[in-house]
């Protein structure tokens, strides 16, 4: 599965894909399509920082 590391990271932090999509101002469908292919490291790092921010806001 493409971007398994990011998906697992989000799951471990309790963050859903729709929450990532909202934070990036895109639709959930866009995130799903984006995750179909491996992301460049810079984009993956950006998404991980969004995941961290969402998780921190809930704590």
N, C-alpha and C positions, 0 to 999 in steps of 0.2 A: 504494500500500500504506500502510495506516495505521501511524503511528509508525515510519516508515522511518528517521528520524534516530536513534532509540533503537536500533533493530535494527542499523544500520550502526555505531553507536558501540560496541555490545557486540561485534560481529564484529571490528572493528579492534583491540579490546583483548583478543581471544581468549576472550571470556566467552560461555558458552552460556546459552540460556534456562533450562535446568533449574537452572543454578547461581544465576541470579537468583531463580528460584522458591524454591530452598532457603533463600537468604538472607532472603527475605521470609516464610518459613514458609507458603507456599502450594504447590499442585500445579503442575506444568508446564502442565497443561490450563488452569488458572486464568490463568496468565500469557498463554497463547496467546489466550484469550478476551478478556482485558483489552486486549491489543494490537490487537484487531479494530477498535476505534474510537479516534480521536485522544484522547490523554490530556490532562487539564489540565496547564498548565505546571508547577504545583507537584508533581504526581505524577511527571511526566517528570523533573524535577530530582531527586526522591528516588530514582528508579530509576537515574539516571546516577551518583549518589553510591554506590549499591550496586555498580554495575559497577566504578567506580573502586576501591572497597574490595576487591572480589574480585580484580581485576587486581593490586593492590598486595600482597595476601596471597600471591600466587603468585610474585612477583618475589623 
